[in-house]
């Protein structure tokens, strides 16, 4: 009988590991969403029969929360690993101030989140006949929507600036 070999995942190249993780996530997502739509999807809601209460809603929500927590953990681990690996000695890489860009990005995100939370609306919302009045969650939702929109606008602006060649033209003229 052949001996079962367990691969040493820690030695896999990044592309192989990320490909396997992506494949696993696609398969698990397909199963969860398949169960959600195929098992008890047309179950009427007890309080109002005009609405559906799919049987697998709890499983789908648990999966989404698990993915959110895993994504947040991986993001934090990647930032911590990057800071530890780079340290303060590599302030510039190929003439690019990477440390300044990293700290600037983190500061911009933090300030954006705080400002959009403070500016967020706390007006109660009526959804499906229920009124939602939790000030914290209303402001948090508004914060995430506004911050996402602002970051998308900033990203598009950065891409357009990079494509314009404006910075390169200034350097050729003897500018900065």
N, C-alpha and C positions, 0 to 999 in steps of 0.2 A: 504494500500500500504506500503511495507516495506521501511524502511529508508535506504538510500544509505550511507554506511560507507566507508570512505576513510582511508586506513591503515596509521599508523604513520611510515613512512619509516625510520625515524631517529632511531627508536628503534629496527629495524630488525637486526638479527645477520649478521656478515660479509658474511658468506657463502650463506645465503639466498639472500642478496642484490646483491652479485657478480653473483650468478646464474641467477637472473632475468635480470641483465644488460647484461650478456652474451647472454641469450635467445633473448632479444630485439635486440642486435647487429646482431645476426645471422639472425633474421627475416628481419630486415631492409636491411641488406646486400643482402639477397636472393632476395628481391623485386627489389632493385636498379640494381643488376647484371642481374636479369631476364629481366627487362625493357631494359637494355643496349643491351642485345643479341637478344631480341625478337621484339623490336620496332625500325624499321628503321636502322638495323645493316648494311644492304647492300647498303645504300645510297652512291652513288659515290661522291668523293671529287670534288668540282667545278674546281679547278685549274689543277688537274691531275686525270683523270677518272680511272687510274690504282690503286688508293688507295680508301679505304672506309672512309667515314666520318659518323660514327654512330650518330643517332639523339640524343641519350641520353648521349653523351660524357660530356656535360656541367654538367649534373646532377651527373654523376659518379665522375667527378673531384671535384665538390663542396662537395660531400659526403666524399671523401678522405681527402680533406683539413679540413673539419669539424672534422673528426676522428683524424687527426694529431694534430689539435689545442686542442681538448679535452684530448688527451693522454699527451701532453706537460703540460697542466694545471693541470691534475691529478698528474703527476710526480712532478711538482714543489710544489703543495699543500702537497703531501705526505712527501717530504723532509722537508718542513717548519714545518709541524705538528710533524714529528719525532724529529727534533732539539728542538722544543719547549717542547715537552713531556719529552724527555730524559734530556735535559739541560746539564750542565757540571758536574753534581754531579755523574752521572753514567758512569765514564770513563772505568770501567771494569765490565763485566758481566760474571760470572763463570770463572774468570781468563783470559778472552779474552778482549784485549784492543779495545773495540768497537768504542770509540771516535776516536782513532788514525786510525783505519781502515776506518771509514767514511770519515775523512778529507783526508786521503791518497788516497782513491778512487776518491773523488771529484777533488783533485789536479792532479792526474794522468790523469783523463778524460780531464780536462781543458788543461793541457800541451799537451796531445796527439792531441786534436782538433787544438790547435794553431800551433803545429809543422807540422801536416799533411796539414793544410791549407797553410802554408808558402811554403811547399814542393810540393804542388799540381801543376799540369800542367795547363797552360793557353793557350795551343795550340788549335786553332780553330778546331772544329769537323764538319764534313759534315754528316748530318743525313737526309735521305729521300730527298736528293737533296738540302737541305737548309744548309747554313753554320752558325754555332753558334759561336759567338765571344765574348760573355760577359765574361770577365776575372773573375769577382766575382762568377758567377754561375758555370763556369768551375772548378775553384779552390774549391768551396764549394762541388760540386759533388765528386771531387777527394778526398776531405777531409773526407766526409762521408764514401766512399767506403774503403779508407785506414784505417780509425779509426775502422770501423767495423771489418775488417780483423784482425787488430792487437789485438783488444779486444777478438776476438774469439780465436786467438792463445794463448793469455794470460790466458783465461779461461780454455782451454784444458791443458795448462801447469800447472795451479793451481790444476786441478782435478787429473792429473797424479802425481803431487807431493804429494797431499793428499792421493792418493791410494797407493803410494810407501811405506809409513810408515817411511820414512827417518827421519822425525822430531821426531817421537816416539822413534826410535832407538837411536837417539842422546841423548834424555832425560834419557833413561835407562842407558846409559854409563856414566852418570854424566855430560853430556854437558849442554848447556844452559837450 
